[in-house]
Amino acid sequence: MLTNLKTAHAELHAAIAELEAETQRYEPEEGSLAAARLKLTRASSRRRALIDQIIPTLRDLSPEQKSRVQDLRRTASDIAVQSSRHIGDWTMRAILADWQGYRRASKAMRNAMQQRIAEESSLLYPLLGGPAQDASRPAFATLHAPIPI
């Protein structure tokens, strides 16, 4: 399960980087922006489903670990609501009407997603038998994100 979670996180980092590159454009490119948003939504959904599979399998947790896992599970629904709201508010029509507003909103959501990945990896990787991802060292996909020109 650790390998699957690391893969899901890497895919999510890559999708976040792709959307970030799209939002660096002076004006939106509808086709590639829609594709990047869809890719991010699908990667996030796969990661959420995997987390939902992992959490019930965790055993022999300390009280602190149990509390952190419960917090992770509890905040997942809040984050899903925020994400759904963001997607619903920022239709392609709304994006085209307020590109700068979308860029700001998208950056906030991407930052929140990166923070969530860091929280998940620091908690779940060790519980699944691996080292925690060092938050001070971004994942490969983050380090090698496309550089906007």
OpenMM code with the backbone's topology and positions (N, CA, C; nanometers):
from openmm import Vec3, app, unit

residues = "MET LEU THR ASN LEU LYS THR ALA HIS ALA GLU LEU HIS ALA ALA ILE ALA GLU LEU GLU ALA GLU THR GLN ARG TYR GLU PRO GLU GLU GLY SER LEU ALA ALA ALA ARG LEU LYS LEU THR ARG ALA SER SER ARG ARG ARG ALA LEU ILE ASP GLN ILE ILE PRO THR LEU ARG ASP LEU SER PRO GLU GLN LYS SER ARG VAL GLN ASP LEU ARG ARG THR ALA SER ASP ILE ALA VAL GLN SER SER ARG HIS ILE GLY ASP TRP THR MET ARG ALA ILE LEU ALA ASP TRP GLN GLY TYR ARG ARG ALA SER LYS ALA MET ARG ASN ALA MET GLN GLN ARG ILE ALA GLU GLU SER SER LEU LEU TYR PRO LEU LEU GLY GLY PRO ALA GLN ASP ALA SER ARG PRO ALA PHE ALA THR LEU HIS ALA PRO ILE PRO ILE".split()
positions = [
    Vec3(0.0816, -0.1197, 0.0000),
    Vec3(0.0000, 0.0000, 0.0000),
    Vec3(0.0861, 0.1264, 0.0000),
    Vec3(0.2034, 0.1177, 0.0615),
    Vec3(0.2928, 0.2332, 0.0649),
    Vec3(0.3324, 0.2750, -0.0764),
    Vec3(0.3678, 0.1779, -0.1582),
    Vec3(0.4076, 0.2096, -0.2958),
    Vec3(0.2916, 0.2740, -0.3711),
    Vec3(0.1723, 0.2215, -0.3529),
    Vec3(0.0551, 0.2785, -0.4207),
    Vec3(0.0290, 0.4216, -0.3749),
    Vec3(0.0450, 0.4476, -0.2460),
    Vec3(0.0223, 0.5830, -0.1954),
    Vec3(0.1285, 0.6794, -0.2474),
    Vec3(0.2531, 0.6352, -0.2490),
    Vec3(0.3598, 0.7204, -0.3033),
    Vec3(0.3351, 0.7497, -0.4507),
    Vec3(0.2894, 0.6502, -0.5240),
    Vec3(0.2575, 0.6701, -0.6650),
    Vec3(0.1426, 0.7690, -0.6807),
    Vec3(0.0395, 0.7534, -0.5988),
    Vec3(-0.0748, 0.8449, -0.6046),
    Vec3(-0.0317, 0.9872, -0.5716),
    Vec3(0.0546, 1.0028, -0.4727),
    Vec3(0.1041, 1.1360, -0.4374),
    Vec3(0.1880, 1.1944, -0.5509),
    Vec3(0.2716, 1.1126, -0.6127),
    Vec3(0.3541, 1.1610, -0.7249),
    Vec3(0.2657, 1.2048, -0.8421),
    Vec3(0.1621, 1.1259, -0.8715),
    Vec3(0.0694, 1.1634, -0.9792),
    Vec3(-0.0020, 1.2944, -0.9465),
    Vec3(-0.0376, 1.3110, -0.8211),
    Vec3(-0.1050, 1.4337, -0.7789),
    Vec3(-0.0104, 1.5527, -0.7877),
    Vec3(0.1145, 1.5358, -0.7449),
    Vec3(0.2138, 1.6436, -0.7583),
    Vec3(0.2298, 1.6835, -0.9051),
    Vec3(0.2373, 1.5836, -0.9929),
    Vec3(0.2543, 1.6125, -1.1359),
    Vec3(0.1329, 1.6870, -1.1912),
    Vec3(0.0136, 1.6463, -1.1518),
    Vec3(-0.1083, 1.7125, -1.1991),
    Vec3(-0.1171, 1.8552, -1.1457),
    Vec3(-0.0750, 1.8761, -1.0221),
    Vec3(-0.0726, 2.0108, -0.9642),
    Vec3(0.0248, 2.0985, -1.0425),
    Vec3(0.1413, 2.0444, -1.0729),
    Vec3(0.2407, 2.1198, -1.1503),
    Vec3(0.1882, 2.1540, -1.2895),
    Vec3(0.1164, 2.0614, -1.3503),
    Vec3(0.0601, 2.0859, -1.4833),
    Vec3(-0.0426, 2.1987, -1.4785),
    Vec3(-0.1286, 2.1972, -1.3782),
    Vec3(-0.2274, 2.3040, -1.3657),
    Vec3(-0.1586, 2.4368, -1.3337),
    Vec3(-0.0556, 2.4316, -1.2518),
    Vec3(0.0190, 2.5538, -1.2215),
    Vec3(0.0768, 2.6146, -1.3488),
    Vec3(0.1323, 2.5311, -1.4348),
    Vec3(0.1867, 2.5803, -1.5615),
    Vec3(0.0766, 2.6448, -1.6456),
    Vec3(-0.0400, 2.5849, -1.6464),
    Vec3(-0.1519, 2.6425, -1.7220),
    Vec3(-0.1907, 2.7794, -1.6676),
    Vec3(-0.1880, 2.7960, -1.5367),
    Vec3(-0.2294, 2.9233, -1.4774),
    Vec3(-0.1229, 3.0315, -1.4910),
    Vec3(-0.0057, 2.9956, -1.5396),
    Vec3(0.0987, 3.0957, -1.5639),
    Vec3(0.0807, 3.1654, -1.6989),
    Vec3(-0.0095, 3.1138, -1.7805),
    Vec3(-0.0335, 3.1749, -1.9114),
    Vec3(-0.0948, 3.3138, -1.8942),
    Vec3(-0.0655, 3.4000, -1.9892),
    Vec3(-0.1224, 3.5344, -1.9874),
    Vec3(-0.2742, 3.5283, -2.0006),
    Vec3(-0.3200, 3.4383, -2.0864),
    Vec3(-0.4633, 3.4143, -2.1045),
    Vec3(-0.4866, 3.2633, -2.1023),
    Vec3(-0.6047, 3.2223, -2.0608),
    Vec3(-0.6296, 3.0778, -2.0538),
    Vec3(-0.6386, 3.0138, -2.1918),
    Vec3(-0.5899, 2.8911, -2.2004),
    Vec3(-0.6035, 2.8079, -2.3198),
    Vec3(-0.7052, 2.7016, -2.2811),
    Vec3(-0.8278, 2.7193, -2.3287),
    Vec3(-0.9397, 2.6368, -2.2816),
    Vec3(-0.9128, 2.4870, -2.2843),
    Vec3(-0.8659, 2.4362, -2.3953),
    Vec3(-0.8477, 2.2916, -2.4094),
    Vec3(-0.7475, 2.2342, -2.3111),
    Vec3(-0.6300, 2.2933, -2.3047),
    Vec3(-0.5266, 2.2389, -2.2161),
    Vec3(-0.5597, 2.2662, -2.0686),
    Vec3(-0.6266, 2.3772, -2.0406),
    Vec3(-0.6678, 2.4063, -1.9031),
    Vec3(-0.7726, 2.3049, -1.8571),
    Vec3(-0.8708, 2.2781, -1.9404),
    Vec3(-0.9734, 2.1793, -1.9052),
    Vec3(-0.9104, 2.0413, -1.8839),
    Vec3(-0.8150, 2.0049, -1.9692),
    Vec3(-0.7485, 1.8746, -1.9550),
    Vec3(-0.6683, 1.8685, -1.8255),
    Vec3(-0.6002, 1.9765, -1.7908),
    Vec3(-0.5210, 1.9788, -1.6676),
    Vec3(-0.6115, 1.9708, -1.5442),
    Vec3(-0.7228, 2.0402, -1.5486),
    Vec3(-0.8164, 2.0352, -1.4359),
    Vec3(-0.8735, 1.8944, -1.4194),
    Vec3(-0.9108, 1.8321, -1.5295),
    Vec3(-0.9643, 1.6962, -1.5243),
    Vec3(-0.8604, 1.5980, -1.4716),
    Vec3(-0.7378, 1.6120, -1.5173),
    Vec3(-0.6296, 1.5244, -1.4714),
    Vec3(-0.6104, 1.5388, -1.3203),
    Vec3(-0.6134, 1.6617, -1.2710),
    Vec3(-0.5971, 1.6858, -1.1277),
    Vec3(-0.7141, 1.6284, -1.0488),
    Vec3(-0.8339, 1.6477, -1.0979),
    Vec3(-0.9529, 1.5948, -1.0298),
    Vec3(-0.9467, 1.4424, -1.0218),
    Vec3(-0.9087, 1.3789, -1.1299),
    Vec3(-0.9012, 1.2321, -1.1307),
    Vec3(-0.7903, 1.1806, -1.0395),
    Vec3(-0.6748, 1.2464, -1.0412),
    Vec3(-0.5642, 1.2049, -0.9543),
    Vec3(-0.6031, 1.2212, -0.8079),
    Vec3(-0.6707, 1.3302, -0.7774),
    Vec3(-0.7147, 1.3547, -0.6402),
    Vec3(-0.8176, 1.2504, -0.5965),
    Vec3(-0.9088, 1.2159, -0.6844),
    Vec3(-1.0100, 1.1144, -0.6523),
    Vec3(-0.9461, 0.9777, -0.6279),
    Vec3(-0.8496, 0.9413, -0.7113),
    Vec3(-0.7800, 0.8136, -0.6922),
    Vec3(-0.7061, 0.8116, -0.5580),
    Vec3(-0.6423, 0.9218, -0.5244),
    Vec3(-0.5702, 0.9300, -0.3983),
    Vec3(-0.6659, 0.9218, -0.2804),
    Vec3(-0.7785, 0.9904, -0.2881),
    Vec3(-0.8784, 0.9851, -0.1805),
    Vec3(-0.9305, 0.8434, -0.1618),
    Vec3(-0.9591, 0.7749, -0.2711),
    Vec3(-1.0086, 0.6365, -0.2622),
    Vec3(-0.9035, 0.5455, -0.1993),
    Vec3(-0.7784, 0.5659, -0.2330),
    Vec3(-0.6712, 0.4855, -0.1763),
    Vec3(-0.6581, 0.5101, -0.0256),
    Vec3(-0.6650, 0.6362, 0.0146),
    Vec3(-0.6595, 0.6694, 0.1580),
    Vec3(-0.7751, 0.6011, 0.2312),
    Vec3(-0.8928, 0.6028, 0.1693),
    Vec3(-1.0098, 0.5378, 0.2304),
    Vec3(-0.9886, 0.3869, 0.2456),
    Vec3(-0.9100, 0.3267, 0.1581),
    Vec3(-0.8774, 0.1846, 0.1703),
    Vec3(-0.7706, 0.1606, 0.2769),
    Vec3(-0.6767, 0.2521, 0.2869),
    Vec3(-0.5635, 0.2346, 0.3779),
    Vec3(-0.6037, 0.2487, 0.5237),
    Vec3(-0.6784, 0.3515, 0.5552),
    Vec3(-0.7059, 0.3846, 0.6958),
    Vec3(-0.7650, 0.2670, 0.7742),
    Vec3(-0.8631, 0.1933, 0.7221),
    Vec3(-0.9170, 0.0815, 0.8012),
    Vec3(-0.8175, -0.0324, 0.8253),
    Vec3(-0.7099, -0.0373, 0.7478),
    Vec3(-0.6129, -0.1460, 0.7638),
    Vec3(-0.5074, -0.1159, 0.8698),
    Vec3(-0.5022, 0.0072, 0.9177),
    Vec3(-0.3989, 0.0449, 1.0145),
    Vec3(-0.4292, -0.0182, 1.1498),
    Vec3(-0.3299, -0.0835, 1.2066),
    Vec3(-0.3452, -0.1540, 1.3340),
    Vec3(-0.2340, -0.1132, 1.4299),
    Vec3(-0.2561, -0.1424, 1.5572),
    Vec3(-0.1559, -0.1210, 1.6618),
    Vec3(-0.1042, 0.0227, 1.6643),
    Vec3(-0.1963, 0.1167, 1.6584),
    Vec3(-0.1582, 0.2573, 1.6605),
    Vec3(-0.1510, 0.3082, 1.8039),
    Vec3(-0.0579, 0.3985, 1.8272),
    Vec3(-0.0508, 0.4644, 1.9579),
    Vec3(-0.1694, 0.5605, 1.9690),
    Vec3(-0.2018, 0.6055, 2.0881),
    Vec3(-0.3113, 0.7027, 2.1013),
    Vec3(-0.2897, 0.8280, 2.0154),
    Vec3(-0.1659, 0.8761, 2.0099),
    Vec3(-0.1371, 0.9936, 1.9264),
    Vec3(-0.1600, 0.9629, 1.7780),
    Vec3(-0.1143, 0.8480, 1.7335),
    Vec3(-0.1339, 0.8095, 1.5938),
    Vec3(-0.2821, 0.7950, 1.5618),
    Vec3(-0.3576, 0.7315, 1.6522),
    Vec3(-0.5021, 0.7178, 1.6315),
    Vec3(-0.5678, 0.8536, 1.6170),
    Vec3(-0.5288, 0.9461, 1.7018),
    Vec3(-0.5852, 1.0800, 1.6974),
    Vec3(-0.5519, 1.1493, 1.5652),
    Vec3(-0.4288, 1.1366, 1.5209),
    Vec3(-0.3880, 1.1991, 1.3938),
    Vec3(-0.4608, 1.1360, 1.2752),
    Vec3(-0.4771, 1.0044, 1.2776),
    Vec3(-0.5501, 0.9365, 1.1701),
    Vec3(-0.6963, 0.9814, 1.1699),
    Vec3(-0.7565, 0.9903, 1.2886),
    Vec3(-0.8954, 1.0377, 1.2973),
    Vec3(-0.9076, 1.1807, 1.2451),
    Vec3(-0.8112, 1.2662, 1.2784),
    Vec3(-0.8122, 1.4036, 1.2274),
    Vec3(-0.7998, 1.4057, 1.0757),
    Vec3(-0.7129, 1.3205, 1.0234),
    Vec3(-0.6953, 1.3125, 0.8782),
    Vec3(-0.8260, 1.2708, 0.8111),
    Vec3(-0.8910, 1.1721, 0.8677),
    Vec3(-1.0184, 1.1242, 0.8133),
    Vec3(-1.1273, 1.2313, 0.8244),
    Vec3(-1.1326, 1.2977, 0.9387),
    Vec3(-1.2345, 1.4000, 0.9639),
    Vec3(-1.2194, 1.5189, 0.8679),
    Vec3(-1.0986, 1.5616, 0.8457),
    Vec3(-1.0773, 1.6777, 0.7590),
    Vec3(-1.0942, 1.6431, 0.6112),
    Vec3(-1.0891, 1.5150, 0.5775),
    Vec3(-1.1038, 1.4742, 0.4372),
    Vec3(-1.2377, 1.5183, 0.3792),
    Vec3(-1.3437, 1.5072, 0.4558),
    Vec3(-1.4753, 1.5463, 0.4036),
    Vec3(-1.4842, 1.6979, 0.3851),
    Vec3(-1.4240, 1.7740, 0.4760),
    Vec3(-1.4224, 1.9199, 0.4608),
    Vec3(-1.3478, 1.9596, 0.3337),
    Vec3(-1.2364, 1.8942, 0.3101),
    Vec3(-1.1562, 1.9243, 0.1921),
    Vec3(-1.2320, 1.8866, 0.0647),
    Vec3(-1.3018, 1.7744, 0.0675),
    Vec3(-1.3806, 1.7336, -0.0492),
    Vec3(-1.4889, 1.8365, -0.0802),
    Vec3(-1.5518, 1.8908, 0.0222),
    Vec3(-1.6538, 1.9937, 0.0028),
    Vec3(-1.5908, 2.1194, -0.0577),
    Vec3(-1.4764, 2.1607, -0.0045),
    Vec3(-1.4079, 2.2786, -0.0580),
    Vec3(-1.3703, 2.2583, -0.2037),
    Vec3(-1.3198, 2.1415, -0.2349),
    Vec3(-1.2798, 2.1108, -0.3719),
    Vec3(-1.3998, 2.1128, -0.4660),
    Vec3(-1.5092, 2.0504, -0.4236),
    Vec3(-1.6310, 2.0497, -0.5056),
    Vec3(-1.6836, 2.1911, -0.5271),
    Vec3(-1.6787, 2.2704, -0.4227),
    Vec3(-1.7239, 2.4094, -0.4325),
    Vec3(-1.6360, 2.4866, -0.5317),
    Vec3(-1.5056, 2.4671, -0.5213),
    Vec3(-1.4120, 2.5348, -0.6125),
    Vec3(-1.4424, 2.4977, -0.7579),
    Vec3(-1.4591, 2.3684, -0.7830),
    Vec3(-1.4872, 2.3224, -0.9192),
    Vec3(-1.6210, 2.3782, -0.9682),
    Vec3(-1.7215, 2.3786, -0.8813),
    Vec3(-1.8528, 2.4312, -0.9183),
    Vec3(-1.8522, 2.5804, -0.9413),
    Vec3(-1.7786, 2.6535, -0.8588),
    Vec3(-1.7714, 2.7988, -0.8745),
    Vec3(-1.6922, 2.8386, -0.9983),
    Vec3(-1.5857, 2.7636, -1.0251),
    Vec3(-1.4974, 2.8001, -1.1347),
    Vec3(-1.5231, 2.7123, -1.2576),
    Vec3(-1.6387, 2.7348, -1.3178),
    Vec3(-1.6682, 2.6722, -1.4464),
    Vec3(-1.5790, 2.7370, -1.5512),
    Vec3(-1.5712, 2.6797, -1.6683),
    Vec3(-1.4888, 2.7390, -1.7737),
    Vec3(-1.5393, 2.8799, -1.8071),
    Vec3(-1.6685, 2.8984, -1.8052),
    Vec3(-1.7247, 3.0314, -1.8319),
    Vec3(-1.6768, 3.1315, -1.7261),
    Vec3(-1.6800, 3.0912, -1.5987),
    Vec3(-1.6352, 3.1797, -1.4903),
    Vec3(-1.4847, 3.2075, -1.5012),
    Vec3(-1.4094, 3.1065, -1.5376),
    Vec3(-1.2647, 3.1237, -1.5543),
    Vec3(-1.2350, 3.2249, -1.6640),
    Vec3(-1.3024, 3.2101, -1.7769),
    Vec3(-1.2796, 3.3015, -1.8893),
    Vec3(-1.3216, 3.4442, -1.8542),
    Vec3(-1.4229, 3.4582, -1.7701),
    Vec3(-1.4708, 3.5908, -1.7311),
    Vec3(-1.3795, 3.6569, -1.6274),
    Vec3(-1.3083, 3.5763, -1.5468),
    Vec3(-1.2244, 3.6316, -1.4409),
    Vec3(-1.0975, 3.5482, -1.4268),
    Vec3(-1.0116, 3.5565, -1.5251),
    Vec3(-0.8894, 3.4766, -1.5280),
    Vec3(-0.8008, 3.5049, -1.4064),
    Vec3(-0.7839, 3.6291, -1.3705),
    Vec3(-0.6983, 3.6628, -1.2561),
    Vec3(-0.7570, 3.6069, -1.1257),
    Vec3(-0.8871, 3.6160, -1.1106),
    Vec3(-0.9519, 3.5603, -0.9921),
    Vec3(-0.9343, 3.4096, -0.9857),
    Vec3(-0.9486, 3.3433, -1.1006),
    Vec3(-0.9288, 3.1983, -1.1039),
    Vec3(-0.7851, 3.1630, -1.0695),
    Vec3(-0.6914, 3.2368, -1.1231),
    Vec3(-0.5506, 3.2084, -1.0951),
    Vec3(-0.5224, 3.2140, -0.9453),
    Vec3(-0.5783, 3.3143, -0.8777),
    Vec3(-0.5601, 3.3261, -0.7325),
    Vec3(-0.6280, 3.2097, -0.6591),
    Vec3(-0.7516, 3.1798, -0.6974),
    Vec3(-0.8257, 3.0713, -0.6328),
    Vec3(-0.7583, 2.9364, -0.6578),
    Vec3(-0.7099, 2.9157, -0.7782),
    Vec3(-0.6428, 2.7912, -0.8120),
    Vec3(-0.5133, 2.7762, -0.7324),
    Vec3(-0.4403, 2.8852, -0.7187),
    Vec3(-0.3159, 2.8792, -0.6405),
    Vec3(-0.3459, 2.8404, -0.4962),
    Vec3(-0.4493, 2.8984, -0.4382),
    Vec3(-0.4865, 2.8648, -0.3005),
    Vec3(-0.5227, 2.7167, -0.2892),
    Vec3(-0.5986, 2.6644, -0.3840),
    Vec3(-0.6363, 2.5228, -0.3806),
    Vec3(-0.5149, 2.4328, -0.4008),
    Vec3(-0.4273, 2.4695, -0.4931),
    Vec3(-0.3065, 2.3888, -0.5155),
    Vec3(-0.2193, 2.3863, -0.3906),
    Vec3(-0.2049, 2.5015, -0.3252),
    Vec3(-0.1266, 2.5067, -0.2015),
    Vec3(-0.1889, 2.4181, -0.0936),
    Vec3(-0.3209, 2.4223, -0.0822),
    Vec3(-0.3899, 2.3383, 0.0158),
    Vec3(-0.3692, 2.1902, -0.0163),
    Vec3(-0.3707, 2.1555, -0.1446),
    Vec3(-0.3494, 2.0158, -0.1837),
    Vec3(-0.2069, 1.9717, -0.1502),
    Vec3(-0.1105, 2.0592, -0.1755),
    Vec3(0.0291, 2.0259, -0.1425),
    Vec3(0.0438, 2.0052, 0.0081),
    Vec3(-0.0218, 2.0899, 0.0859),
    Vec3(-0.0170, 2.0762, 0.2318),
    Vec3(-0.0797, 1.9437, 0.2750),
    Vec3(-0.1894, 1.9075, 0.2117),
    Vec3(-0.2570, 1.7816, 0.2453),
    Vec3(-0.1678, 1.6618, 0.2139),
    Vec3(-0.1010, 1.6651, 0.1011),
    Vec3(-0.0094, 1.5564, 0.0649),
    Vec3(0.1012, 1.5453, 0.1698),
    Vec3(0.1540, 1.6595, 0.2129),
    Vec3(0.2595, 1.6589, 0.3155),
    Vec3(0.2072, 1.5982, 0.4457),
    Vec3(0.0850, 1.6339, 0.4844),
    Vec3(0.0259, 1.5783, 0.6063),
    Vec3(0.0066, 1.4275, 0.5936),
    Vec3(-0.0480, 1.3850, 0.4802),
    Vec3(-0.0702, 1.2413, 0.4599),
    Vec3(0.0608, 1.1647, 0.4618),
    Vec3(0.1601, 1.2150, 0.3905),
    Vec3(0.2866, 1.1416, 0.3822),
    Vec3(0.3582, 1.1374, 0.5166),
    Vec3(0.3543, 1.2468, 0.5917),
    Vec3(0.4241, 1.2467, 0.7204),
    Vec3(0.3571, 1.1516, 0.8194),
    Vec3(0.2269, 1.1340, 0.8078),
    Vec3(0.1560, 1.0430, 0.8976),
    Vec3(0.1533, 0.8999, 0.8454),
    Vec3(0.1128, 0.8829, 0.7212),
    Vec3(0.0851, 0.7481, 0.6712),
    Vec3(0.2080, 0.6719, 0.6239),
    Vec3(0.3066, 0.7367, 0.5666),
    Vec3(0.4231, 0.6628, 0.5190),
    Vec3(0.4868, 0.5809, 0.6313),
    Vec3(0.5153, 0.6421, 0.7470),
    Vec3(0.5745, 0.5602, 0.8540),
    Vec3(0.4819, 0.4482, 0.9021),
    Vec3(0.3523, 0.4736, 0.9047),
    Vec3(0.2581, 0.3703, 0.9498),
    Vec3(0.2496, 0.2552, 0.8503),
    Vec3(0.2885, 0.2823, 0.7263),
    Vec3(0.2874, 0.1789, 0.6231),
    Vec3(0.4264, 0.1182, 0.6023),
    Vec3(0.5196, 0.1550, 0.6889),
    Vec3(0.6516, 0.0921, 0.6846),
    Vec3(0.7581, 0.1692, 0.6111),
    Vec3(0.7342, 0.2939, 0.5795),
    Vec3(0.8352, 0.3723, 0.5082),
    Vec3(0.8701, 0.4983, 0.5839),
    Vec3(0.9696, 0.5712, 0.5344),
    Vec3(1.0052, 0.6975, 0.5980),
    Vec3(0.9046, 0.8067, 0.5617),
    Vec3(0.8901, 0.9030, 0.6499),
    Vec3(0.8030, 1.0177, 0.6213),
    Vec3(0.8673, 1.1007, 0.5112),
    Vec3(0.7854, 1.1612, 0.4280),
    Vec3(0.8356, 1.2540, 0.3268),
    Vec3(0.8786, 1.3794, 0.4000),
    Vec3(1.0009, 1.4213, 0.3789),
    Vec3(1.0516, 1.5431, 0.4412),
    Vec3(0.9870, 1.6619, 0.3723),
    Vec3(0.9051, 1.7381, 0.4463),
    Vec3(0.8326, 1.8517, 0.3895),
    Vec3(0.9269, 1.9584, 0.3369),
    Vec3(1.0519, 1.9621, 0.3855),
    Vec3(1.1462, 2.0620, 0.3372),
    Vec3(1.2054, 2.0226, 0.2025),
    Vec3(1.1852, 1.8957, 0.1634),
    Vec3(1.2343, 1.8482, 0.0339),
    Vec3(1.1160, 1.8122, -0.0526),
    Vec3(1.0821, 1.8977, -0.1504),
    Vec3(0.9679, 1.8677, -0.2363),
    Vec3(0.9894, 1.7385, -0.3135),
    Vec3(0.8797, 1.6772, -0.3494),
    Vec3(0.8842, 1.5548, -0.4286),
    Vec3(0.9441, 1.5832, -0.5657),
    Vec3(0.9901, 1.4808, -0.6344),
    Vec3(1.0531, 1.4933, -0.7648),
    Vec3(0.9685, 1.5743, -0.8619),
    Vec3(0.8399, 1.5445, -0.8688),
    Vec3(0.7529, 1.6136, -0.9640),
    Vec3(0.7466, 1.7621, -0.9345),
    Vec3(0.7564, 1.8011, -0.8089),
    Vec3(0.7550, 1.9418, -0.7742),
    Vec3(0.8852, 2.0075, -0.8155),
    Vec3(0.9971, 1.9378, -0.7944),
    Vec3(1.1260, 1.9921, -0.8302),
    Vec3(1.1420, 2.0096, -0.9804),
    Vec3(1.0772, 1.9237, -1.0572),
    Vec3(1.0950, 1.9232, -1.2005),
    Vec3(0.9690, 1.9660, -1.2745),
    Vec3(0.8935, 2.0533, -1.2139),
    Vec3(0.7728, 2.1058, -1.2782),
    Vec3(0.8133, 2.1913, -1.3977),
    Vec3(0.7273, 2.2010, -1.4971),
    Vec3(0.7591, 2.2849, -1.6118),
    Vec3(0.7815, 2.4292, -1.5689),
    Vec3(0.8781, 2.4910, -1.6321),
    Vec3(0.9102, 2.6304, -1.6019),
    Vec3(0.8366, 2.7162, -1.7035),
    Vec3(0.7464, 2.8043, -1.6546),
    Vec3(0.6725, 2.8884, -1.7484),
    Vec3(0.7640, 2.9902, -1.8143),
    Vec3(0.7385, 3.0150, -1.9410),
    Vec3(0.8196, 3.1119, -2.0173),
    Vec3(0.7419, 3.2380, -2.0385),
] * unit.nanometer
topology = app.Topology()
chain = topology.addChain("A")
for resn in residues:
    res = topology.addResidue(resn, chain)
    for name in ("N", "CA", "C"):
        topology.addAtom(name, app.Element.getBySymbol(name[0]), res)
